[in-house]
Amino acid sequence: SMFGFQRVGDLIWSAADSRARGFLMGATAGRTTLHGEGLQHQDGHSLILAGTVPPCQAYDPAFAYELAAVVDEGLQRMYGHEDTHLNEDVFYYITLYNEAYDMPPQPDHVSGADIVAGLYQWADAPDRPVQATLLFSGSAHLAARAAADELAERWGVGVDLWSATSYKKIREEALAVERRNRLHPADEPLAPLVTRLLIGGEGPVVAISDYMKLVPGQIAQWVPRPFHVLGTDGFGRSDTREALRRFFEVDAGHVVVAVLSALAEAGAVERSVVAEAIAHHDIDPDTPDPGRHDTVPATGQGVGRSDTSG
């Protein structure tokens, strides 16, 4: 709920500069899992606010094993050293969603270190002639996985799935690498983790989040392939999860369309395929943008209030 960082943000900052340690569990997280609560509760921006607090370790886990890995790492970093001077003055903000779904086991190829690093490959892409990548966080894995199945079965697109447990962690690591390269010009430059992880894949990368597009968008400059983002910009609404996800354009149908659209931009599929997918999912292309609340003029007339003079 936005009652976390938005309502008590000053206290969180005070805790940070007091060198507090511990866990803040962001219950009823996200914009669409808390159906029926509308403007006052549905949260699309706590992870953005968490990004402004230096010692805050912000995580958006999708699965129980990810949550366990983050908590284990947090206990080790904050309290695990016999020499107490080595214990770190950090605290954790971890999202917890108001939605029940089956929890898969931790894949054999995934370690705890992979999880807490912020990004890891969750599933390989099926063998298809066209390839793309989906990043998911939190409950958005449901739409990502459903979209990946449909893309393979109906549209001939193989999608590999990646879990982005912490965009803040990814961004901070990339910024640290940039700083190191800038201040050590004589050394061989290093590449950020996200660049190294995604550079070997094929096709565009599409990220889906139950938070605002700014959350996954904060790593855009280090993604080495065409990067597109789906998120829940706008005000919350009182409705079912299914209706909310269609409204905010983060349901499986919109993920399918986003992947196909990105592939069309790259010339990998025809634009007619995108139109076919839009029709297949009964998406109205003229639906108002859920993230816009100004008076938007017609295309080509600029952005902002319409000119009513003359």
C-alpha positions as CSV (number, residue, x, y, z in Angstrom):
1,S,0.0,0.0,0.0
2,M,1.1,3.6,-0.6
3,F,0.6,4.0,3.2
4,G,4.2,2.8,3.5
5,F,6.8,5.1,1.9
6,Q,4.3,7.9,1.0
7,R,2.7,8.3,4.4
8,V,5.8,7.7,6.6
9,G,8.5,8.8,4.2
10,D,10.0,11.4,6.7
11,L,10.2,8.7,9.4
12,I,12.0,6.3,7.0
13,W,14.5,9.0,6.1
14,S,15.0,9.7,9.8
15,A,15.6,6.0,10.4
16,A,18.2,6.0,7.5
17,D,20.2,8.8,8.9
18,S,20.0,7.3,12.4
19,R,21.7,4.2,10.9
20,A,18.7,2.0,11.6
21,R,18.7,-1.7,10.5
22,G,15.9,-4.1,9.9
23,F,13.1,-5.0,7.5
24,L,10.2,-3.0,6.2
25,M,7.7,-5.4,4.6
26,G,5.6,-3.5,2.1
27,A,2.3,-5.5,2.4
28,T,-0.5,-5.2,-0.1
29,A,2.1,-4.0,-2.7
30,G,1.5,-2.9,-6.2
31,R,-1.2,-1.1,-8.1
32,T,-3.4,-4.1,-9.1
33,T,-3.3,-6.8,-6.5
34,L,-5.3,-4.9,-3.9
35,H,-8.6,-4.8,-5.8
36,G,-11.4,-2.6,-4.6
37,E,-9.2,-0.1,-2.7
38,G,-8.7,2.6,-5.4
39,L,-7.0,5.9,-4.9
40,Q,-6.1,5.7,-1.2
41,H,-4.2,2.4,-1.2
42,Q,-3.1,1.0,-4.6
43,D,0.6,1.7,-4.7
44,G,2.6,2.3,-7.9
45,H,5.4,4.4,-6.5
46,S,6.8,3.2,-3.2
47,L,9.7,1.5,-5.0
48,I,10.5,4.9,-6.6
49,L,10.6,6.6,-3.2
50,A,12.7,3.7,-1.8
51,G,15.2,4.5,-4.5
52,T,15.8,7.9,-2.9
53,V,17.0,6.6,0.4
54,P,20.7,5.6,0.2
55,P,20.9,2.7,2.7
56,C,17.5,1.2,1.7
57,Q,17.8,-2.2,-0.1
58,A,14.6,-2.3,-2.1
59,Y,13.4,-5.7,-3.4
60,D,10.3,-6.7,-5.4
61,P,10.3,-10.5,-5.2
62,A,7.9,-12.7,-7.2
63,F,8.3,-16.0,-5.3
64,A,8.8,-17.3,-1.8
65,Y,12.3,-18.6,-2.4
66,E,13.3,-15.1,-3.5
67,L,11.9,-13.6,-0.4
68,A,13.8,-16.1,1.7
69,A,17.1,-15.4,-0.1
70,V,16.7,-11.6,0.5
71,V,15.8,-12.0,4.1
72,D,18.8,-14.4,4.6
73,E,21.2,-11.9,3.0
74,G,19.8,-9.1,5.0
75,L,20.3,-10.9,8.3
76,Q,23.9,-11.7,7.3
77,R,24.7,-8.2,6.3
78,M,23.1,-6.4,9.2
79,Y,23.7,-8.9,12.1
80,G,25.8,-11.9,10.9
81,H,29.3,-10.9,11.8
82,E,30.9,-11.7,15.1
83,D,32.9,-8.5,14.7
84,T,30.0,-6.0,15.0
85,H,32.0,-3.3,13.2
86,L,31.5,-5.4,10.0
87,N,27.7,-5.4,10.3
88,E,26.2,-2.9,7.8
89,D,23.9,0.0,8.6
90,V,21.3,-0.8,6.0
91,F,17.7,-1.7,6.0
92,Y,15.4,-3.6,3.6
93,Y,12.2,-2.7,1.9
94,I,10.5,-5.8,0.5
95,T,7.2,-5.8,-1.3
96,L,4.6,-8.4,-0.4
97,Y,1.5,-8.8,-2.7
98,N,-2.1,-9.3,-1.7
99,E,-2.6,-12.2,-4.1
100,A,-2.4,-16.0,-3.8
101,Y,-0.7,-18.0,-6.4
102,D,1.4,-21.2,-6.6
103,M,5.0,-20.8,-5.5
104,P,7.4,-22.6,-7.8
105,P,10.6,-24.2,-6.4
106,Q,13.9,-22.4,-6.8
107,P,15.4,-23.4,-10.2
108,D,18.5,-25.5,-9.9
109,H,20.6,-23.1,-11.8
110,V,19.7,-20.1,-9.6
111,S,21.7,-19.3,-6.4
112,G,20.9,-16.9,-3.6
113,A,23.6,-14.6,-4.9
114,D,21.8,-14.4,-8.2
115,I,18.6,-13.4,-6.5
116,V,20.0,-10.7,-4.4
117,A,22.1,-9.3,-7.2
118,G,18.8,-8.0,-8.7
119,L,18.4,-9.9,-12.0
120,Y,18.6,-13.5,-13.0
121,Q,17.3,-15.7,-15.8
122,W,14.3,-17.7,-14.6
123,A,13.4,-19.7,-17.7
124,D,15.0,-20.3,-21.2
125,A,13.2,-19.4,-24.3
126,P,11.5,-22.2,-26.3
127,D,13.0,-22.9,-29.8
128,R,11.2,-20.5,-32.1
129,P,12.3,-18.5,-35.2
130,V,11.9,-15.2,-33.5
131,Q,13.2,-14.4,-30.0
132,A,12.6,-11.8,-27.3
133,T,13.1,-11.3,-23.5
134,L,10.7,-10.5,-20.8
135,L,11.7,-9.1,-17.4
136,F,9.1,-9.4,-14.5
137,S,8.9,-8.5,-10.9
138,G,6.5,-9.4,-8.1
139,S,3.0,-10.4,-9.2
140,A,3.7,-9.3,-12.8
141,H,5.2,-12.8,-13.4
142,L,1.7,-14.0,-13.9
143,A,1.1,-11.9,-17.0
144,A,4.7,-12.4,-18.2
145,R,4.4,-16.2,-18.0
146,A,1.0,-16.3,-19.7
147,A,2.2,-14.0,-22.5
148,A,5.3,-16.1,-23.0
149,D,3.2,-19.3,-23.5
150,E,0.9,-17.5,-26.0
151,L,3.8,-16.0,-27.9
152,A,5.3,-19.4,-28.4
153,E,2.1,-21.3,-29.2
154,R,0.3,-18.7,-31.3
155,W,2.8,-16.2,-32.7
156,G,6.0,-18.2,-33.1
157,V,8.0,-16.1,-30.7
158,G,10.3,-17.7,-28.1
159,V,10.7,-15.6,-25.0
160,D,13.2,-16.1,-22.2
161,L,12.0,-15.0,-18.7
162,W,14.0,-13.1,-16.2
163,S,13.2,-12.1,-12.7
164,A,14.2,-8.6,-11.7
165,T,14.1,-8.7,-8.0
166,S,15.6,-5.2,-7.5
167,Y,15.9,-2.5,-10.1
168,K,17.5,-0.3,-7.4
169,K,20.3,-2.8,-6.9
170,I,20.8,-3.1,-10.7
171,R,21.0,0.6,-11.1
172,E,23.3,1.2,-8.2
173,E,25.7,-1.5,-9.4
174,A,25.7,0.0,-12.9
175,L,26.4,3.5,-11.6
176,A,29.3,2.1,-9.5
177,V,30.8,0.5,-12.6
178,E,30.4,3.8,-14.5
179,R,32.1,5.7,-11.7
180,R,34.9,3.2,-11.6
181,N,35.5,3.4,-15.3
182,R,35.4,7.2,-15.3
183,L,38.0,7.5,-12.5
184,H,40.3,4.8,-13.8
185,P,40.8,5.7,-17.5
186,A,44.0,3.7,-17.8
187,D,42.2,0.4,-16.8
188,E,40.2,-1.8,-19.0
189,P,36.6,-0.6,-18.7
190,L,34.1,-2.9,-17.0
191,A,30.5,-3.6,-18.0
192,P,27.5,-3.4,-15.6
193,L,25.9,-6.7,-14.5
194,V,22.7,-6.0,-16.4
195,T,24.6,-5.4,-19.6
196,R,26.6,-8.6,-19.2
197,L,23.5,-10.6,-18.5
198,L,21.4,-9.4,-21.3
199,I,23.9,-8.8,-24.1
200,G,23.9,-12.5,-25.2
201,G,20.2,-12.7,-25.9
202,E,18.3,-12.0,-29.1
203,G,15.6,-9.5,-29.9
204,P,14.0,-6.7,-27.8
205,V,13.7,-6.7,-24.0
206,V,10.3,-5.9,-22.5
207,A,9.9,-5.3,-18.7
208,I,6.6,-5.5,-16.9
209,S,5.9,-4.2,-13.4
210,D,2.9,-3.6,-11.1
211,Y,4.6,-0.3,-10.3
212,M,5.1,2.8,-12.4
213,K,7.2,2.5,-15.6
214,L,9.9,4.6,-13.9
215,V,10.8,1.5,-11.8
216,P,12.1,-0.7,-14.6
217,G,12.9,2.3,-16.7
218,Q,15.7,3.3,-14.4
219,I,18.0,0.7,-15.9
220,A,17.2,1.6,-19.6
221,Q,20.6,3.1,-20.4
222,W,22.5,-0.1,-19.6
223,V,20.2,-2.6,-21.4
224,P,22.2,-3.5,-24.5
225,R,19.1,-4.3,-26.7
226,P,15.9,-2.4,-27.6
227,F,14.1,-1.8,-24.2
228,H,10.4,-1.3,-23.6
229,V,8.5,-1.0,-20.4
230,L,5.0,-1.7,-19.2
231,G,3.8,-0.3,-15.8
232,T,0.9,1.1,-13.9
233,D,1.2,4.9,-14.2
234,G,-1.9,6.8,-13.1
235,F,-4.3,6.7,-10.2
236,G,-5.5,3.6,-8.6
237,R,-9.1,2.4,-9.2
238,S,-11.6,0.2,-7.4
239,D,-12.1,-2.9,-9.5
240,T,-11.2,-6.5,-10.0
241,R,-7.6,-7.5,-10.6
242,E,-8.5,-8.6,-14.1
243,A,-10.1,-5.2,-14.9
244,L,-7.3,-3.3,-13.3
245,R,-4.6,-5.0,-15.3
246,R,-6.5,-4.5,-18.5
247,F,-7.0,-0.8,-17.6
248,F,-3.3,-0.2,-16.8
249,E,-2.3,-2.3,-19.8
250,V,-0.2,-4.8,-17.9
251,D,-2.3,-8.0,-18.5
252,A,-1.1,-10.9,-20.6
253,G,-2.7,-9.5,-23.8
254,H,-0.9,-6.2,-23.5
255,V,2.4,-8.0,-22.8
256,V,1.9,-10.0,-26.0
257,V,1.2,-6.9,-28.0
258,A,4.2,-5.1,-26.5
259,V,6.5,-7.9,-27.4
260,L,5.1,-8.1,-31.0
261,S,5.2,-4.3,-31.4
262,A,8.9,-4.3,-30.3
263,L,9.7,-7.0,-32.7
264,A,7.9,-5.1,-35.5
265,E,10.0,-2.1,-34.8
266,A,13.0,-4.2,-35.2
267,G,11.7,-5.7,-38.5
268,A,11.4,-9.2,-37.1
269,V,7.7,-9.5,-37.6
270,E,5.2,-7.6,-39.8
271,R,3.1,-4.8,-38.3
272,S,0.0,-6.6,-39.4
273,V,0.8,-9.3,-36.7
274,V,0.6,-6.6,-34.0
275,A,-2.8,-5.5,-35.3
276,E,-3.9,-9.1,-35.3
277,A,-2.8,-9.5,-31.7
278,I,-4.6,-6.3,-30.7
279,A,-7.8,-7.6,-32.3
280,H,-7.3,-11.1,-30.8
281,H,-7.2,-9.6,-27.3
282,D,-10.1,-7.2,-27.9
283,I,-7.9,-4.2,-27.1
284,D,-9.3,-0.8,-28.1
285,P,-6.4,1.1,-29.5
286,D,-8.2,4.4,-28.9
287,T,-8.6,3.8,-25.1
288,P,-7.4,6.9,-23.1
289,D,-3.9,6.5,-21.7
290,P,-4.3,5.5,-18.0
291,G,-1.2,7.5,-17.0
292,R,-2.4,10.8,-18.5
293,H,-4.7,13.2,-16.6
294,D,-4.1,16.5,-18.4
295,T,-6.0,17.6,-21.5
296,V,-4.2,15.9,-24.3
297,P,-4.5,17.5,-27.7
298,A,-4.8,15.7,-31.0
299,T,-1.7,14.0,-32.5
300,G,0.7,16.6,-33.9
301,Q,-0.5,19.5,-31.7
302,G,2.0,19.1,-28.9
303,V,1.5,18.0,-25.4
304,G,-0.4,19.8,-22.7
305,R,-3.5,22.0,-22.7
306,S,-5.2,22.5,-26.0
307,D,-4.9,25.9,-27.7
308,T,-8.5,27.3,-27.6
309,S,-7.6,30.7,-29.0
310,G,-9.0,31.9,-32.3
